[in-house]
């Protein structure tokens, strides 16, 4: 009598494949909506660094607003930044939020903050 071994199949089932694909697709959609906000944050940080070269509060806000117009920054404007002076150096700080609608009543809230060096 010969022993027959059944080889067991390995891999992912169709239901598992559909579930994995749907989770990856949802993560991709969220990432595609978060990515532009991250790029905008980098542009805001660059604009804040440039604005810190100003000497007066009005000049700093003007430089920041011009940089916002060039880089198409919509989340924050010159009136939203905080301008202080620390040991004869102008320091510009900012803080803002962006909301991304996910589904139904669910939103993803991103909080961004930073300051010039």
PESUL-V454883 format. One record per run of one state. SS is the DSSP state (H for helix, E for strand, - for the rest). FROM is the first residue (numbers start at 1). TO is the last residue. If there is no record, write none. Layout:
BEGIN
((SS FROM TO) (SS FROM TO))
END
This chain:
BEGIN
((- 1 13) (H 14 51) (- 52 56) (H 57 71) (- 72 77) (H 78 80) (- 81 81) (E 82 86) (- 87 88) (E 89 103) (- 104 105) (E 106 115) (- 116 117))
END
